[in-house]
Amino acid sequence: MTHRLKNKWITDMMSYRLMFAFCFVVHLLLMVACTYFDIVLLALFNVGSVVFYITGFFCLNKSKDVRIWLFSMFAELVVHVVMCNLILGWGYGFSMYGILVVPITFYNSYSDEEGTGGYPLWSAVLLALIDCVMVMSSLLNTGMDNRRIVSAYPVIKYIFVANCTISMIAIVMYTLLFYMRVRNSREVMREQREELIYVANHDKLTKLRNRTSSAEIFHKMEESREQYCIAIGDIDDFKMVNDTYGHNVGDEVLMQVARVIKQNVPGEGNTFRWGGEEFLVLLPVPKEEMARQIEQIRAQIEKLEFASGLTKFGVTMTFGVAECHALMSCQQVVSSADRRLYVGKRSGKNQVVYQ
């Protein structure tokens, strides 16, 4: 399980346990009330509900198959609402818990996006319909007050107000949970978008920008009309390194060369893995300053030491440097730097050509 999914699993378990804790408290109060008013059948049902919710509260932390517990919770709530309507009547407000079941069911469905619990959407719709049919059927087959608890209207009023209050608290609580989940999902999407943009614009091996990402930067440079220079460098005889020591060693060479280039390019510059063993550096400086900095990079690369078994070896790089003039495009500057690179290759390698 990935770190992100693990965190989501923990968050879901916390919200599910919160549901069970809330229901436990409500049924505990109802158990006391039903016992006090001598409503035996409902009192016994609430005893079972209290045991169910306290068991679920602890078992949810251990079991990954939470759908059984959530379905059992749904069934318990619906049966309890139906029993209260049939035994007491709809005037006591217990049918509000049937309404409350619907948003909770769909919240659980939303939590199932990555397979960490809850119901798939079609199941949530089916359960919501079952809930509506059962609650409405019990309402149609009962009166407002089937059993006069104390033969006083205020009792019905107070129980109705209490059930309204509990339902409103639950709705606010789950609306808040849903809001937090949506906001968290948006944050995750934002992070994933940033990761995708980074992956799309950077070379996986060297962590430098890739060639594709150069278009946007080149466009900005052309619009700003700032003075800038471009240098293209190529690792000398890199194919021989791969053929002699293997591609794993070759990858290590690329990473170390990229590290040296990155460390020696100031913040206002940009570095790219241009392709294969080629690297590109863009800096808003005059040509002489660019040549000096690139020479520093070339000298440091020449001092690098690599090992393959007992064999140690080094590499060198050749660079071509070009400066933007007048209305030149970045691609024209790149072509000019590229031509100077190959002049350096033909005239001995391991040098910086900028004239």
C-alpha positions as CSV (number, residue, x, y, z in Angstrom):
1,M,0.0,0.0,0.0
2,T,1.4,3.4,-1.0
3,H,2.0,6.1,1.5
4,R,-1.0,8.2,0.1
5,L,-3.3,5.2,0.2
6,K,-2.2,4.3,3.7
7,N,-3.0,7.8,4.9
8,K,-6.4,7.6,3.2
9,W,-7.1,4.3,4.9
10,I,-6.3,5.8,8.3
11,T,-8.6,8.8,7.6
12,D,-11.4,6.5,6.5
13,M,-11.0,4.3,9.6
14,M,-11.2,7.4,11.8
15,S,-14.4,8.6,10.1
16,Y,-16.0,5.2,10.3
17,R,-15.1,4.8,14.0
18,L,-16.5,8.3,14.6
19,M,-19.8,7.1,13.0
20,F,-19.9,4.0,15.3
21,A,-19.0,6.1,18.4
22,F,-21.8,8.6,17.6
23,C,-24.3,5.8,17.1
24,F,-23.2,4.1,20.3
25,V,-23.9,7.2,22.3
26,V,-27.3,7.8,20.7
27,H,-28.4,4.2,21.3
28,L,-27.1,4.2,24.9
29,L,-29.4,7.2,25.6
30,L,-32.3,5.6,23.8
31,M,-31.7,2.4,25.8
32,V,-32.0,4.3,29.0
33,A,-35.1,6.2,27.8
34,C,-36.9,3.1,26.6
35,T,-36.1,1.3,29.9
36,Y,-37.4,4.3,31.9
37,F,-40.7,4.4,29.9
38,D,-41.0,0.6,30.0
39,I,-40.9,0.1,26.2
40,V,-39.4,-3.4,26.5
41,L,-38.9,-4.4,22.8
42,L,-37.2,-1.1,21.9
43,A,-35.1,-1.3,25.1
44,L,-33.9,-4.8,24.2
45,F,-33.2,-3.7,20.6
46,N,-31.1,-0.8,21.8
47,V,-29.1,-3.1,24.1
48,G,-28.2,-5.1,21.1
49,S,-27.4,-1.9,19.2
50,V,-25.1,-0.7,22.0
51,V,-23.2,-4.0,21.9
52,F,-23.0,-3.9,18.1
53,Y,-21.6,-0.4,17.9
54,I,-19.0,-0.8,20.7
55,T,-17.8,-4.0,19.0
56,G,-17.7,-2.4,15.6
57,F,-15.8,0.6,17.0
58,F,-12.9,-1.6,18.1
59,C,-13.1,-4.2,15.3
60,L,-13.0,-1.6,12.5
61,N,-9.5,-0.8,13.5
62,K,-8.4,-4.3,12.8
63,S,-10.5,-5.5,9.9
64,K,-10.0,-4.3,6.3
65,D,-13.3,-5.7,5.3
66,V,-15.3,-2.7,6.5
67,R,-18.2,-3.2,4.1
68,I,-19.8,-5.9,6.2
69,W,-19.7,-3.5,9.2
70,L,-21.1,-0.6,7.2
71,F,-23.9,-2.7,5.7
72,S,-24.7,-4.0,9.2
73,M,-24.8,-0.4,10.5
74,F,-27.2,0.5,7.6
75,A,-29.5,-2.4,8.4
76,E,-29.5,-1.6,12.1
77,L,-30.4,2.0,11.5
78,V,-33.2,1.2,9.1
79,V,-34.7,-1.6,11.3
80,H,-34.6,0.7,14.3
81,V,-36.4,3.5,12.5
82,V,-39.1,1.1,11.3
83,M,-39.6,-0.4,14.8
84,C,-39.8,3.1,16.4
85,N,-42.4,4.2,13.8
86,L,-44.5,1.0,14.2
87,I,-44.3,0.9,18.0
88,L,-44.3,4.6,18.9
89,G,-45.6,6.4,15.9
90,W,-44.1,8.9,13.5
91,G,-44.7,11.9,15.7
92,Y,-41.6,11.1,17.8
93,G,-39.3,12.0,15.0
94,F,-37.4,8.7,14.7
95,S,-38.0,8.7,10.9
96,M,-35.4,11.5,10.7
97,Y,-32.7,8.9,11.2
98,G,-34.0,7.2,8.1
99,I,-33.3,10.5,6.2
100,L,-29.9,10.7,7.9
101,V,-29.0,7.2,6.5
102,V,-29.0,8.5,2.9
103,P,-26.2,11.1,3.1
104,I,-24.1,8.7,5.3
105,T,-24.6,5.9,2.7
106,F,-23.4,8.2,-0.1
107,Y,-20.5,9.5,2.0
108,N,-19.4,5.9,2.4
109,S,-19.7,5.4,-1.4
110,Y,-17.4,8.5,-1.9
111,S,-14.9,7.0,0.5
112,D,-14.7,3.9,-1.8
113,E,-12.9,5.7,-4.6
114,E,-9.6,3.9,-4.0
115,G,-10.9,0.7,-2.5
116,T,-10.5,1.5,1.2
117,G,-14.0,0.7,2.3
118,G,-17.6,1.8,1.8
119,Y,-19.9,0.9,-1.0
120,P,-19.7,1.4,-4.8
121,L,-22.1,4.0,-6.1
122,W,-24.7,1.6,-7.4
123,S,-24.9,-0.1,-4.0
124,A,-25.3,3.3,-2.3
125,V,-28.3,4.1,-4.6
126,L,-29.8,0.7,-4.0
127,L,-29.5,1.0,-0.2
128,A,-30.9,4.5,-0.3
129,L,-34.0,3.3,-2.2
130,I,-34.4,0.4,0.3
131,D,-34.2,2.8,3.1
132,C,-36.8,5.1,1.6
133,V,-39.2,2.3,0.8
134,M,-39.0,0.7,4.3
135,V,-39.3,4.0,6.2
136,M,-42.2,5.3,4.1
137,S,-44.0,2.0,4.4
138,S,-43.7,2.1,8.2
139,L,-45.0,5.7,8.1
140,L,-48.0,4.8,6.0
141,N,-48.9,2.0,8.4
142,T,-48.8,3.9,11.6
143,G,-50.2,7.0,13.3
144,M,-48.7,10.0,14.9
145,D,-48.7,8.5,18.4
146,N,-49.2,4.7,18.6
147,R,-48.2,4.5,22.3
148,R,-48.8,7.3,24.7
149,I,-45.8,7.2,26.9
150,V,-47.1,9.6,29.6
151,S,-50.3,10.6,27.9
152,A,-48.9,14.1,27.6
153,Y,-48.2,16.1,24.4
154,P,-45.0,17.7,25.8
155,V,-43.3,14.3,26.0
156,I,-43.7,13.8,22.2
157,K,-42.6,17.3,21.6
158,Y,-39.4,16.9,23.7
159,I,-38.5,13.5,22.1
160,F,-39.2,15.0,18.6
161,V,-36.9,18.0,19.4
162,A,-34.2,15.6,20.8
163,N,-34.3,13.5,17.6
164,C,-34.2,16.7,15.4
165,T,-31.2,17.9,17.4
166,I,-29.3,14.6,17.1
167,S,-30.1,14.4,13.4
168,M,-28.9,17.9,12.7
169,I,-25.7,17.3,14.7
170,A,-25.1,14.2,12.6
171,I,-25.8,16.0,9.3
172,V,-23.5,18.9,10.2
173,M,-20.8,16.4,11.2
174,Y,-21.0,14.4,8.0
175,T,-21.2,17.5,5.9
176,L,-18.0,18.7,7.5
177,L,-16.4,15.3,6.9
178,F,-17.5,15.4,3.3
179,Y,-16.1,18.9,2.9
180,M,-12.8,17.9,4.4
181,R,-12.6,14.9,2.2
182,V,-13.4,16.9,-1.0
183,R,-10.8,19.6,0.1
184,N,-8.2,16.8,0.7
185,S,-9.0,15.3,-2.7
186,R,-8.4,18.6,-4.3
187,E,-5.1,19.0,-2.5
188,V,-4.1,15.5,-3.6
189,M,-5.1,16.3,-7.2
190,R,-3.0,19.5,-7.0
191,E,0.0,17.6,-5.8
192,Q,-0.4,14.9,-8.4
193,R,-0.7,17.6,-11.1
194,E,2.6,19.2,-9.9
195,E,4.2,15.7,-9.9
196,L,3.0,15.1,-13.4
197,I,4.3,18.5,-14.6
198,Y,7.6,17.8,-13.0
199,V,7.9,14.3,-14.5
200,A,6.9,15.7,-18.0
201,N,9.5,18.4,-17.8
202,H,12.4,16.7,-16.2
203,D,14.8,13.9,-17.1
204,K,14.2,10.9,-14.8
205,L,17.9,9.9,-14.6
206,T,19.7,13.2,-14.1
207,K,16.8,15.3,-12.7
208,L,17.6,18.1,-15.1
209,R,15.0,19.7,-17.3
210,N,14.4,17.7,-20.5
211,R,14.3,18.9,-24.1
212,T,10.5,19.1,-24.2
213,S,10.5,21.7,-21.4
214,S,12.8,24.1,-23.3
215,A,10.0,25.4,-25.5
216,E,8.4,27.5,-22.7
217,I,11.7,28.8,-21.4
218,F,12.9,29.7,-25.0
219,H,9.7,31.5,-25.6
220,K,10.1,33.6,-22.5
221,M,13.7,34.5,-23.4
222,E,12.7,35.5,-26.9
223,E,9.9,37.7,-25.5
224,S,12.1,39.4,-22.9
225,R,14.8,40.2,-25.4
226,E,17.4,39.8,-22.7
227,Q,21.0,39.1,-23.4
228,Y,21.7,35.4,-23.1
229,C,24.0,32.6,-24.2
230,I,23.5,29.0,-24.8
231,A,26.1,26.2,-24.4
232,I,25.8,22.7,-25.6
233,G,28.1,20.0,-24.1
234,D,28.7,16.4,-25.2
235,I,30.6,13.8,-23.2
236,D,33.5,12.7,-25.2
237,D,33.5,9.0,-26.4
238,F,30.6,8.2,-24.2
239,K,29.6,5.2,-26.4
240,M,32.9,3.6,-25.5
241,V,32.1,4.0,-21.8
242,N,28.8,2.2,-22.3
243,D,30.4,-0.5,-24.4
244,T,33.4,-1.0,-22.1
245,Y,31.8,-0.7,-18.6
246,G,28.1,-1.2,-19.2
247,H,25.1,1.0,-19.1
248,N,24.8,1.1,-15.3
249,V,28.3,2.7,-15.2
250,G,27.3,4.9,-18.1
251,D,24.2,6.1,-16.1
252,E,26.4,6.9,-13.1
253,V,28.6,9.0,-15.4
254,L,25.6,10.9,-16.7
255,M,24.3,11.6,-13.2
256,Q,27.7,12.8,-11.9
257,V,28.2,15.1,-14.9
258,A,24.6,16.5,-14.5
259,R,25.4,17.1,-10.8
260,V,28.5,19.1,-11.7
261,I,26.7,21.2,-14.3
262,K,23.8,21.9,-12.0
263,Q,26.0,22.9,-9.1
264,N,27.9,25.4,-11.3
265,V,24.9,27.1,-13.0
266,P,23.5,30.0,-11.0
267,G,19.8,30.3,-10.1
268,E,19.0,32.5,-13.1
269,G,20.2,29.9,-15.5
270,N,18.6,26.7,-16.8
271,T,20.2,23.3,-17.4
272,F,18.8,20.6,-19.7
273,R,19.6,17.0,-20.6
274,W,19.4,17.7,-24.3
275,G,19.5,14.1,-25.4
276,G,21.7,11.0,-24.7
277,E,25.0,12.4,-23.5
278,E,24.3,16.0,-24.6
279,F,23.6,18.8,-22.1
280,L,22.4,22.4,-22.7
281,V,23.0,25.4,-20.4
282,L,21.2,28.7,-20.9
283,L,22.4,31.8,-19.0
284,P,21.5,35.5,-19.3
285,V,25.2,36.6,-19.4
286,P,27.6,37.9,-22.0
287,K,29.5,35.3,-24.1
288,E,32.9,35.8,-22.3
289,E,31.2,35.2,-18.9
290,M,29.4,32.2,-20.2
291,A,32.7,30.8,-21.6
292,R,34.4,31.3,-18.2
293,Q,31.6,29.4,-16.3
294,I,31.5,26.6,-18.9
295,E,35.3,26.2,-18.7
296,Q,34.9,25.9,-14.9
297,I,32.4,23.1,-15.5
298,R,34.6,21.4,-18.1
299,A,37.6,21.4,-15.7
300,Q,35.6,19.9,-12.8
301,I,34.2,17.1,-15.0
302,E,37.7,16.3,-16.1
303,K,38.6,15.7,-12.5
304,L,35.8,13.3,-11.9
305,E,36.8,9.7,-11.2
306,F,34.7,6.6,-11.9
307,A,35.2,3.0,-11.1
308,S,34.1,-0.3,-12.6
309,G,35.4,-3.2,-10.6
310,L,39.1,-2.5,-10.1
311,T,39.3,-0.2,-13.1
312,K,39.2,3.5,-12.6
313,F,38.6,6.0,-15.4
314,G,37.6,9.6,-16.1
315,V,35.6,11.4,-18.8
316,T,35.9,14.7,-20.6
317,M,33.4,17.0,-22.3
318,T,33.4,19.4,-25.2
319,F,31.3,22.5,-25.3
320,G,30.1,24.9,-27.9
321,V,29.0,28.4,-26.8
322,A,26.9,30.9,-28.8
323,E,25.4,34.3,-28.0
324,C,22.0,35.7,-29.0
325,H,22.3,38.6,-31.5
326,A,19.6,41.0,-32.7
327,L,16.5,39.1,-33.6
328,M,17.9,35.6,-33.4
329,S,15.6,32.9,-32.1
330,C,16.7,30.5,-29.4
331,Q,16.8,27.7,-32.0
332,Q,19.2,29.6,-34.1
333,V,21.4,30.2,-31.0
334,V,21.2,26.4,-30.3
335,S,22.3,25.6,-33.9
336,S,25.2,28.1,-33.6
337,A,26.3,26.5,-30.3
338,D,25.9,23.0,-31.9
339,R,28.2,23.9,-34.8
340,R,30.9,25.1,-32.4
341,L,30.6,22.0,-30.4
342,Y,31.4,19.9,-33.4
343,V,34.3,22.2,-34.2
344,G,35.7,21.3,-30.8
345,K,35.0,17.6,-31.4
346,R,37.0,17.7,-34.6
347,S,39.9,19.7,-33.1
348,G,40.8,17.5,-30.2
349,K,37.8,17.4,-27.8
350,N,37.8,18.4,-24.1
351,Q,37.5,22.1,-24.7
352,V,35.1,25.1,-24.8
353,V,34.7,26.7,-28.3
354,Y,33.0,30.1,-28.2
355,Q,34.6,31.9,-31.2
